[in-house]
């Protein structure tokens, strides 16, 4: 990556934060290191980095709150969570807050670099059409909303990303393993549980048009019918 690629690292643990910041700097990134959530939010607002790496457990503001506030300003900037937590509810909470990916501590520096580059590459190469028609719904991917004449529904960042890929493959099977690795970075048990939760939420939000359905295709994935 170019040295113009700016990363914001938020990690209150001095030793780990220093190691991560130094490693990423040696890999050609410009790194701003915040040691609490409030500092991270202030640096985000002033620096507008290309990607954020947020520890979940931090003083003043935790990583989830920082991510939520960032998403109010920017729906597209990639966010990676660093977490010592591994329960599925914590993973789901991270994605609801707007995360694109997460790494469980302890993690390898090389894996962090690979995931960072993958998210930055996806952001640079994917051309995303702003509006899509889903039955009677209009889906605005950039604004993260569903609308029809009589109602408008806001989507979370994760819901919008998942729906985008379902729309891109509508009336065809969206491979379960592919979308897990694409959006969650892994197809393990916790990621799969998290995706099931988001599929259920999308079904509820789309139900005003009964002709729009998200079907489970057993052993393969999901199909958006509209």
Buried (B, 14 or more C-beta within 10 A) or exposed (E): BEEEBBBBBBBBBEEBBEEBBEBBBEBEBBBBBBBBBBBBBEBBEEEEBBBBBBBBBBEBBBBBBBBBBBBEEEBBBBBBBBBEBEEBEBBBBBBBBBBBBBBBEEBEBEEBBEBBBBBBEEBEEEEEEEEBEBBBBBBBBEBBBBBBEEEEBEBBBBBBBBBBBBBBBBEEEBBBEEBBBBBBBBBEEBBBEBBBBBBEBBEEBBEBBEEBBBEEEEEEBBBBEB
